[in-house]
Amino acid sequence: MRRPSTFLDRRTPVDLQLTPMIDCVFLLMIYFIWASSFNIAEQSLPSQLSAAASGNTATSDTPPPPEADFDDVVVRVLWTGSGPIWQVNEAPIASLVQLRATLDQIARIKRDAPVILHPDPDVPLGDVIDVFDIARMVGFEKVQFAASEQI
């Protein structure tokens, strides 16, 4: 005959705490509902795949131009004896007002294009800061200064 074990009587009843598990389930459910609400916006965006899938078989073989091919905007500030001269991508600009209008037109096309400010060494700092301020006011986010290499 077998003796009863003394360890069987020492066990405490197991209480399952369901409240934390239910909280986790609700948090996961809220997350997935929130994340899945963006599917409608992604499907309604125009793309070549959605146009081809809709039954339109006339597709062009030429790919659309990528945004990375947009050239940098180089603003040169040259100094003559009487005052500064501005150039935007080698095109001469007559005044700061015209420079602002030119940069505004470029910013409407691509606001995140990098603007490289390339002043001559003899240009006063105030004129360089004026061009920098105009580029920032127009809305360009990346305004960089050109640097020459020291040999």
PyMOL commands that set and color helices and strands:
alter all, ss='L'
color gray80, all
select helices_A, chain A and resi 19-36+39-44+48-53+67-69+96-109+125-138
alter helices_A, ss='H'
color red, helices_A
select strands_A, chain A and resi 73-79+84-88+91-93+115-119+143-145
alter strands_A, ss='S'
color yellow, strands_A
deselect
rebuild
show_as cartoon
